[in-house]
């Protein structure tokens, strides 16, 4: 009996020693996940090292405006960090899922992506990584890159490739001591560049990326969360600086520019000047007229616009400038001014500063500062639940150059009035969502000047059983009359709803003819966005009514301004105008919603919004005639912003478009 007890004790000791060995070879870490700087979740990883290799298990989850986004992953490697497999399943955003299994044996990979299974031979230097999340996989990817002497490119599974570059070193202050971090860019996992900071041991400290909804998302190693605002601001400056070398240089000859021979669209009077001349000096339009009426200085740079149409630079009145790549993409599409409808405070300030100082490429940015209320559906860290909090946040935006306040969906009804009162006292206007529990009429009565998204107009009109609108009903007519009488400005963002309600079985190039010129990560993002055919059929009456609302509002004299709420970078503004023409507006009326009308409602029409002497030289030249075919507005051949000349093809290639 004693012998048996002794053997049992010995076995227990052996198992305990083995357990201690496994514990000794285990490691873990936590990344805190943020959107609009708000802590919305975390990613926890555990590492187990055995004689067979290394296994990372990852539990990733955040809650975005009330919607859980969970994901689990397992990454297997050899002891020298050569990949053996990756299993990843869950959600990558509120509206997208992932279910990938990748196993590697020798020089062959076996893949299961959703319902598809296949095998492929491996190229040299290949690593399994399924997108921006989880951050742990990117941490190991960085270490793999270093172990292989920092190659120019690494192929990725299930598709694509990445390019990693060391971008510099940052010294920060943490707990009263210097913290030195290495800074890297990673391109190929999302559209454009991610920014990543790691310590000397290769541990990921911060990753600034974009999620599968194209919203900026930050991952921060748990003990260092207080450094996030600093790194967000630096990320804006560094990312804009990546394009600085591509900035067009203005030499002596380019200070005077003459655009000759084009058909100039006068958006103020809704007329066209054929065979026109536009003379620009030092970024200002000096003279506009017909050929032969204006003397051209000898030192002028001549731009031949014969056979083309000359337009004012376009406006996107619902932008979210969440990464530097939007700058070149906007300009390439002829968009020279955007209203940023809510962003991270430090980030958008740094982005605008870089553009304004000539250290980055992008349109003029008009900043609308977002304020939400507290609650499970809140967005961002700028939240107000009391009058005092509302006044404080409005004042902070005002003193930092914001010209408008944007109200978001969780603001309490009583606080809407406090925000509007303080904004109006300071000379700011107020736009935004109609908060939960309020109607559009209540929001406007509380002081809102503008409303984002046509859905809030739709919601106060009489609906039929199939979700279409009865436009002849007194309720619907009263809603339109109220909006008109209160001079409310609407940016409909029809393109958002078209994308949301489309059938994924339809050819996406009908909506976006340039779809296959988009960077691959963007193609993957948009291709499966929408509904199955049955869902699309169900929402069709609703969407068609939203389109008709735009025409009804316009005919009633309500100011309509074109905005996109992101979508296809740059191109979505073109699509928005096409949808307005489809709703019944004429091409010139649609173009006015993206030029002179937004300039007027933002009270800057004395400086911009039309090709008029004395205004800023923000000009778009397109091939063809968008007044007879609105789709010609996509054919941008040259863009001038503040007197600088840009080639749209070069701008597009700068941010990963094929042309």
C-alpha positions in Angstrom: 0.0 0.0 0.0 2.8 2.4 0.9 4.5 1.5 -2.4 1.3 2.4 -4.3 1.0 5.7 -2.4 4.6 6.4 -3.1 4.1 5.8 -6.8 1.0 8.0 -6.8 2.9 10.8 -5.1 5.8 10.4 -7.5 3.4 10.6 -10.5 1.8 13.8 -9.0 5.3 15.3 -8.7 6.2 14.5 -12.3 2.9 15.9 -13.6 3.4 19.0 -11.5 6.9 19.5 -12.9 5.6 19.0 -16.4 2.8 21.5 -15.7 5.4 24.0 -14.3 7.4 23.6 -17.6 4.3 24.4 -19.6 3.6 27.4 -17.4 7.2 28.6 -17.7 6.8 28.5 -21.5 3.5 30.4 -21.5 3.0 34.1 -22.1 0.1 36.4 -22.6 -0.8 39.9 -23.4 -3.8 42.2 -23.7 -4.5 44.9 -26.3 -7.3 47.4 -25.5 -9.4 48.2 -28.6 -10.6 51.7 -29.4 -12.8 53.5 -32.0 -12.9 57.3 -32.0 -10.6 56.9 -29.0 -13.3 55.2 -27.0 -12.4 51.9 -25.3 -14.8 49.4 -26.9 -13.2 46.0 -26.2 -10.0 44.0 -25.9 -7.9 41.3 -27.5 -6.2 38.7 -25.2 -3.6 36.4 -26.5 -1.8 33.4 -24.8 1.4 31.7 -26.1 2.2 28.1 -25.4 5.7 26.9 -26.3 6.3 23.1 -26.6 8.8 20.8 -28.3 6.4 20.8 -31.3 6.4 24.6 -31.7 4.5 27.7 -30.7 0.8 28.3 -30.5 -1.0 31.6 -30.1 -4.6 31.5 -29.0 -6.5 34.8 -29.4 -9.8 36.1 -28.0 -10.8 39.3 -29.7 -14.0 41.2 -29.0 -15.4 44.7 -29.1 -18.9 46.2 -29.0 -19.5 48.9 -31.6 -22.6 51.1 -30.9 -24.3 48.2 -29.2 -23.3 45.4 -31.6 -20.9 42.7 -30.4 -18.0 41.9 -32.8 -16.3 38.7 -31.4 -13.5 36.8 -33.1 -11.3 33.9 -32.1 -8.1 32.8 -33.7 -5.3 30.2 -33.3 -1.9 30.7 -34.9 0.6 27.8 -35.0 4.3 28.2 -35.8 7.6 26.3 -35.6 10.0 27.3 -32.8 11.7 29.6 -35.4 8.4 31.4 -36.2 7.8 29.6 -39.5 4.0 29.4 -40.0 2.1 26.1 -39.7 -1.4 27.3 -39.7 -4.1 29.8 -38.8 -7.7 29.3 -37.8 -9.9 32.4 -37.5 -13.6 32.6 -37.0 -16.0 35.3 -36.0 -16.8 38.9 -37.0 -14.6 41.7 -38.3 -17.2 44.4 -38.0 -20.9 44.8 -37.3 -21.7 43.7 -40.8 -18.9 41.3 -41.8 -17.8 37.8 -40.8 -14.8 35.6 -41.3 -14.3 31.9 -41.2 -10.8 30.9 -42.5 -8.7 27.8 -41.9 -5.2 27.7 -43.2 -2.8 24.8 -42.7 0.7 24.6 -44.1 2.7 21.4 -44.8 6.0 21.7 -46.5 5.6 24.0 -49.6 1.8 23.5 -49.8 -1.0 25.3 -48.1 -4.5 23.9 -47.6 -7.2 26.6 -47.3 -10.8 26.8 -46.3 -12.3 30.2 -46.8 -16.0 30.3 -45.9 -17.5 27.5 -48.0 -14.5 27.2 -50.4 -11.7 24.6 -49.9 -8.6 24.5 -52.0 -4.8 23.9 -52.0 -2.0 25.9 -53.4 1.8 25.8 -53.7 3.6 28.3 -51.5 5.7 31.1 -52.8 8.9 32.0 -50.9 8.1 34.0 -47.8 4.5 33.4 -47.1 2.5 34.1 -43.9 -1.1 33.5 -43.0 -2.9 36.7 -42.0 -6.6 37.5 -42.6 -6.8 41.3 -42.3 -6.4 43.9 -39.7 -7.5 41.7 -36.8 -6.3 40.2 -34.6 -3.3 42.4 -33.7 -1.4 39.4 -32.3 -1.1 38.0 -35.8 0.4 41.3 -37.0 2.8 41.2 -34.1 4.1 37.8 -35.2 4.1 38.9 -38.8 6.5 41.8 -37.9 8.8 39.3 -36.1 8.7 37.0 -39.1 9.7 39.9 -41.4 12.6 40.7 -39.1 13.7 37.1 -39.0 13.9 37.0 -42.8 16.1 40.1 -43.1 13.2 42.6 -43.7 12.2 41.6 -47.3 10.5 44.1 -49.6 7.4 41.9 -49.8 5.8 39.0 -47.9 3.1 36.9 -49.6 0.0 36.4 -47.5 -2.6 33.7 -47.2 -5.4 33.4 -48.2 -4.4 36.0 -50.8 -2.4 39.1 -51.4 0.9 40.4 -50.0 2.2 43.0 -47.5 5.0 45.5 -47.5 6.5 46.4 -44.1 8.9 49.4 -43.7 10.5 50.9 -40.7 9.4 54.5 -40.6 11.4 55.8 -37.7 11.7 55.8 -33.9 9.6 57.7 -31.3 10.6 58.6 -27.8 7.7 59.0 -25.5 7.4 59.7 -21.8 5.8 57.0 -19.8 5.7 57.0 -16.0 8.3 59.8 -16.0 10.7 57.7 -18.0 11.6 57.7 -21.7 10.0 54.9 -23.7 11.6 54.3 -27.1 9.4 52.6 -29.7 10.2 51.6 -33.3 7.6 52.8 -35.8 6.6 50.7 -38.9 4.1 51.0 -41.7 2.3 47.9 -43.0 0.5 48.1 -46.3 -1.6 45.4 -48.0 -3.9 44.2 -45.1 -6.2 47.2 -45.3 -6.5 50.0 -47.9 -3.3 52.1 -47.5 -0.9 52.1 -44.6 -1.3 50.9 -41.0 1.0 52.4 -38.4 2.5 50.1 -35.9 4.7 50.7 -32.9 6.8 48.0 -31.2 9.4 47.8 -28.5 12.9 46.6 -28.9 11.8 43.0 -28.2 9.3 43.1 -31.1 6.2 43.3 -28.9 3.4 45.2 -30.5 2.6 48.3 -28.4 0.2 50.2 -30.6 -1.5 49.5 -34.0 -3.5 52.2 -35.7 -5.6 50.6 -38.5 -9.1 50.5 -40.0 -11.7 47.9 -39.3 -13.9 46.1 -41.9 -16.3 49.1 -41.9 -13.4 51.4 -42.9 -13.6 53.1 -39.5 -10.3 53.8 -37.8 -9.6 51.4 -35.0 -6.7 51.4 -32.5 -5.1 48.6 -30.5 -3.0 49.6 -27.5 -1.1 47.3 -25.2 -2.9 47.5 -21.9 -0.4 49.2 -19.6 0.3 51.9 -22.1 -3.2 53.1 -22.9 -2.5 56.7 -21.7 -0.2 57.1 -24.7 -2.9 56.6 -27.2 -3.9 60.2 -27.8 -0.3 61.1 -28.5 0.2 58.3 -30.9 -3.1 59.1 -32.7 -2.0 62.7 -33.4 1.5 61.5 -34.5 -0.1 58.9 -36.8 -1.9 61.6 -38.6 1.2 63.6 -39.1 3.4 60.6 -40.1 0.8 59.2 -42.5 0.3 62.5 -44.3 4.1 62.8 -44.5 4.3 59.6 -46.5 2.8 61.5 -49.4 4.8 64.7 -49.0 7.4 63.8 -51.6 4.5 63.5 -54.2 3.4 67.1 -53.5 3.5 69.1 -56.8 6.1 71.9 -56.6 5.1 75.3 -57.8 7.8 77.0 -59.8 7.7 80.5 -61.1 5.8 79.6 -64.2 3.1 77.8 -62.3 2.2 80.8 -60.2 0.2 82.1 -63.3 -2.0 79.5 -64.9 -4.3 79.9 -67.9 -7.0 77.3 -68.6 -7.8 77.7 -72.3 -10.7 76.5 -74.5 -12.8 74.5 -72.2 -16.6 74.7 -71.7 -16.8 76.4 -68.3 -19.8 75.6 -66.1 -21.1 78.6 -64.3 -22.9 77.0 -61.3 -24.2 80.3 -60.0 -26.2 81.1 -63.0 -26.6 77.5 -64.3 -25.1 78.4 -67.7 -22.0 77.4 -69.7 -19.3 79.6 -71.2 -17.9 77.8 -74.3 -14.3 78.3 -75.4 -13.5 79.9 -72.0 -10.4 81.3 -70.4 -9.7 81.0 -66.6 -6.7 83.0 -65.5 -5.2 82.1 -62.1 -2.5 84.0 -60.2 -1.0 82.8 -56.9 -3.9 80.4 -56.2 -6.7 82.9 -56.9 -8.9 83.2 -59.9 -8.1 86.5 -61.4 -10.3 86.6 -64.6 -12.9 84.5 -66.3 -14.2 85.0 -69.8 -14.2 83.9 -73.4 -11.1 83.3 -75.5 -9.9 86.6 -77.0 -11.3 88.7 -74.2 -8.5 88.1 -71.7 -4.8 88.8 -72.2 -2.6 85.9 -71.2 0.6 86.8 -69.5 3.8 85.6 -71.2 4.9 83.6 -68.1 1.6 81.7 -67.7 1.4 77.9 -67.7 -1.1 77.0 -70.4 -3.6 74.2 -69.8 -5.4 73.1 -73.0 -9.0 72.3 -72.1 -10.4 72.1 -75.6 -13.1 69.4 -75.8 -13.3 69.3 -72.0 -15.5 70.7 -69.3 -14.2 73.0 -66.6 -16.0 72.8 -63.2 -15.6 74.2 -59.7 -13.8 71.8 -57.4 -16.4 69.4 -56.0 -17.5 69.2 -52.3 -18.3 66.1 -50.2 -20.5 67.3 -47.4 -20.3 64.1 -45.4 -16.8 62.9 -45.1 -15.0 61.0 -42.3 -11.3 61.6 -43.1 -10.1 58.6 -41.1 -6.9 57.9 -42.9 -4.4 59.9 -44.9 -5.2 58.0 -48.2 -8.5 59.8 -48.4 -6.6 63.0 -49.3 -5.1 61.9 -52.7 -8.3 59.8 -53.4 -10.5 62.8 -53.0 -8.4 65.1 -55.1 -8.1 62.4 -57.8 -11.9 62.5 -58.1 -12.0 66.3 -58.3 -13.1 66.8 -54.7 -11.3 69.8 -53.4 -13.4 70.5 -50.2 -14.9 68.2 -47.6 -16.9 68.6 -44.5 -15.6 66.1 -41.9 -18.7 65.0 -40.0 -17.0 63.7 -36.9 -13.6 62.4 -36.1 -11.0 62.0 -33.4 -10.1 65.5 -32.1 -6.4 65.2 -32.2 -6.3 63.2 -35.5 -8.4 65.6 -37.6 -6.6 68.6 -36.2 -3.3 67.1 -37.3 -4.6 66.0 -40.7 -5.9 69.5 -41.5 -2.8 71.2 -40.2 -0.6 69.0 -42.4 -2.7 69.8 -45.5 -2.9 73.5 -44.7 0.9 73.8 -44.2 1.6 72.0 -47.5 3.0 68.9 -45.7 0.3 66.5 -47.0 -2.0 66.0 -49.9 -5.8 66.5 -49.6 -8.8 68.8 -50.0 -9.8 71.7 -47.8 -11.3 70.3 -44.6 -14.2 72.0 -42.8 -14.4 70.4 -39.3 -17.7 69.5 -37.7 -17.0 68.3 -34.1 -19.0 65.3 -33.0 -20.8 65.1 -29.6 -22.6 62.0 -28.4 -24.4 61.2 -25.2 -23.5 58.5 -22.7 -25.0 55.0 -23.2 -24.5 51.6 -24.7 -24.8 52.9 -28.3 -22.4 55.9 -27.8 -19.7 56.7 -30.3 -16.4 58.3 -29.3 -15.1 59.9 -26.1 -16.7 63.3 -26.6 -19.9 62.8 -24.7 -22.3 65.2 -22.9 -25.1 64.3 -20.5 -25.4 67.7 -18.8 -25.7 71.3 -19.9 -22.3 72.0 -18.4 -20.7 69.2 -20.3 -22.4 70.3 -23.5 -21.1 73.9 -23.2 -17.6 72.7 -22.4 -17.4 70.4 -25.5 -18.9 73.0 -27.9 -16.4 75.6 -26.5 -13.5 73.3 -27.0 -14.4 72.7 -30.6 -14.9 76.4 -31.2 -11.5 77.3 -29.9 -9.8 74.7 -32.0 -11.1 75.9 -35.4 -14.2 73.8 -35.8 -17.0 75.6 -37.7 -19.9 73.3 -36.9 -21.1 70.8 -34.3 -22.4 67.4 -35.2 -24.9 65.7 -32.8 -24.9 61.9 -32.7 -27.5 59.4 -31.9 -27.2 59.0 -28.1 -27.5 62.7 -27.1 -30.4 63.2 -24.7 -33.2 65.4 -26.0 -32.7 68.0 -23.3 -29.0 68.3 -24.1 -29.6 68.9 -27.9 -31.0 72.3 -27.1 -28.0 73.1 -24.8 -25.6 72.1 -27.6 -27.4 74.2 -30.1 -27.8 77.2 -27.9 -24.1 77.4 -27.1 -23.1 76.7 -30.7 -25.4 79.5 -32.0 -24.0 81.8 -29.3 -20.6 81.3 -30.8 -21.7 81.6 -34.4 -21.6 77.9 -35.2 -24.2 75.8 -37.0 -25.4 72.4 -35.9 -25.9 69.3 -38.0 -26.1 65.6 -37.2 -28.2 62.6 -36.6 -31.7 62.9 -35.0 -31.0 61.3 -31.6 -32.8 58.3 -30.4 -36.2 59.2 -29.0 -36.6 62.4 -31.0 -38.2 63.3 -34.3 -36.7 65.5 -37.0 -39.1 68.2 -36.0 -38.0 68.0 -32.3 -34.4 68.2 -33.3 -35.0 71.3 -35.5 -37.1 72.9 -32.8 -34.2 72.4 -30.4 -31.9 74.3 -32.8 -30.5 71.9 -35.3 -29.8 73.7 -38.7 -29.0 70.7 -40.8 -29.7 66.9 -40.8 -27.4 64.1 -42.0 -29.0 61.2 -43.9 -32.4 61.0 -45.7 -33.6 58.3 -43.3 -34.6 61.0 -40.8 -36.9 62.6 -43.3 -38.3 59.2 -44.3 -39.1 58.4 -40.7 -41.5 61.3 -40.3 -43.5 60.6 -43.4 -46.5 58.4 -44.0 -45.4 54.8 -44.8 -47.3 52.1 -46.7 -47.3 48.5 -45.7 -44.4 47.7 -48.1 -42.3 50.5 -46.5 -42.8 52.9 -49.4 -43.9 56.5 -48.7 -47.3 57.8 -49.5 -46.3 61.2 -50.7 -49.9 62.4 -51.1 -50.7 61.9 -47.4 -51.1 65.0 -45.3 -48.4 63.7 -42.9 -45.8 63.5 -45.6 -46.7 66.9 -47.1 -46.5 68.5 -43.6 -43.1 66.9 -43.0 -41.7 68.5 -46.2 -43.3 71.8 -45.5 -41.8 71.8 -42.0 -38.3 71.2 -43.4 -38.8 74.0 -46.0 -40.2 76.5 -43.5 -37.4 76.0 -41.1 -34.7 76.2 -43.8 -33.2 72.8 -42.8 -30.3 71.7 -45.0 -30.3 67.9 -45.8 -27.4 65.8 -47.0 -29.2 62.6 -48.1 -26.2 60.2 -48.4 -28.3 58.1 -50.9 -25.2 56.1 -51.8 -25.0 54.6 -48.3 -28.5 53.2 -48.6 -27.9 52.0 -52.1 -24.9 50.0 -50.9 -26.7 48.7 -47.8 -29.9 47.5 -49.7 -28.3 46.3 -52.9 -28.3 42.6 -53.8 -24.8 41.1 -53.5 -25.7 39.0 -56.6 -25.9 42.1 -58.8 -22.9 43.4 -60.8 -21.3 46.0 -58.6 -19.8 47.8 -61.6 -23.3 49.1 -62.4 -23.0 51.1 -59.2 -19.2 51.7 -59.5 -17.7 51.4 -63.0 -14.2 51.8 -61.6 -14.6 49.0 -59.1 -11.8 46.9 -60.4 -9.4 49.8 -60.3 -9.8 49.9 -56.5 -7.1 48.5 -54.2 -7.8 44.8 -53.5 -8.6 45.3 -49.8 -11.3 47.8 -50.8 -12.7 45.4 -53.4 -13.0 42.7 -50.7 -14.6 45.1 -48.3 -17.4 46.2 -50.7 -18.1 43.2 -52.9 -20.1 41.4 -50.2 -21.7 44.4 -48.7 -25.5 44.4 -49.2 -28.4 41.9 -49.0 -29.2 38.6 -50.4 -31.7 38.8 -53.3 -34.7 38.3 -51.0 -33.6 41.0 -48.6 -32.8 43.4 -51.5 -36.3 42.9 -52.9 -37.9 43.5 -49.4 -36.0 46.9 -49.0 -36.5 48.0 -52.6 -39.7 50.1 -52.0 -38.1 51.7 -49.0 -35.0 52.7 -51.0 -36.9 53.9 -54.0 -38.9 56.2 -51.6 -35.7 57.6 -50.2 -34.6 58.4 -53.7 -37.9 60.1 -54.5 -37.7 62.1 -51.2 -34.6 63.9 -52.6 -36.5 65.2 -55.6 -39.5 66.2 -53.5 -37.3 68.1 -51.1 -35.4 69.8 -53.9 -38.6 70.8 -55.7 -39.9 72.3 -52.4 -36.8 74.5 -52.2 -35.0 72.6 -49.5 -31.2 73.0 -49.8 -29.7 69.6 -50.7 -26.0 69.1 -50.3 -24.1 66.1 -51.7 -22.4 63.9 -49.1 -21.2 60.3 -49.1 -20.4 59.1 -45.6 -17.3 57.4 -47.1 -18.1 54.5 -49.5 -15.8 54.2 -52.5 -13.1 56.8 -51.8 -13.7 59.8 -54.0 -15.9 57.9 -56.5 -18.8 57.9 -54.1 -19.4 61.6 -54.6 -19.8 60.9 -58.3 -22.3 58.2 -57.5 -24.2 60.5 -55.2 -24.7 62.9 -58.0 -25.7 60.2 -60.4 -28.4 59.1 -58.0 -29.7 62.7 -57.7 -30.0 62.7 -61.5 -31.8 59.4 -61.3 -34.1 60.9 -58.8 -35.1 63.6 -61.3 -32.7 66.5 -60.8 -31.0 67.8 -63.9 -27.2 67.4 -64.2 -26.6 71.1 -63.4 -28.9 70.9 -60.4 -27.0 67.8 -59.1 -23.6 69.5 -59.7 -24.8 72.6 -57.7 -25.4 70.3 -54.7 -21.7 69.6 -54.7 -20.4 73.1 -55.5 -22.2 76.4 -54.9 -24.9 75.1 -52.6 -22.6 73.7 -49.9 -20.4 76.8 -50.1 -23.5 78.9 -49.4 -24.8 76.9 -46.5 -21.3 76.8 -45.0 -21.1 80.6 -45.5 -17.9 80.5 -47.6 -19.4 81.2 -51.0 -17.5 84.5 -51.2 -14.3 82.5 -51.3 -15.1 79.2 -53.1 -17.9 77.1 -54.7 -17.7 78.5 -58.2 -15.2 79.4 -60.9 -15.5 83.2 -60.3 -12.9 86.0 -60.2 -11.6 86.6 -56.7 -12.3 83.0 -55.4 -9.8 80.3 -54.6 -8.6 78.4 -57.6 -10.3 75.1 -56.9 -11.1 73.6 -60.3 -11.8 70.2 -61.8 -11.4 69.5 -65.6 -13.2 66.5 -67.0 -13.3 64.8 -70.3 -16.8 65.0 -71.9 -19.9 66.9 -70.9 -21.4 66.0 -67.5 -24.3 68.4 -68.3 -25.6 66.0 -70.9 -24.3 62.8 -69.2 -23.7 63.1 -65.5 -21.4 60.0 -65.5 -18.8 62.0 -67.5 -18.1 63.8 -64.2 -16.0 60.7 -63.3 -13.6 61.4 -66.2 -11.3 63.8 -64.3 -8.2 64.7 -66.3 -6.7 67.4 -64.1 -7.4 69.0 -60.7 -6.3 72.4 -59.3 -6.6 73.0 -55.6 -5.5 76.4 -54.2 -3.5 76.9 -57.4 -1.6 73.5 -57.2 -2.0 71.3 -60.3 -2.6 67.6 -59.6 -2.6 64.6 -62.0 -5.5 62.3 -61.0 -3.8 59.1 -62.3 -0.7 59.8 -60.2 -2.8 60.5 -57.1 -4.8 57.3 -57.5 -1.6 55.2 -57.9 -0.2 56.9 -54.9 -2.9 55.2 -52.8 -3.1 51.8 -54.5 -5.6 52.3 -57.3 -4.6 50.7 -60.6 -5.4 53.9 -62.5 
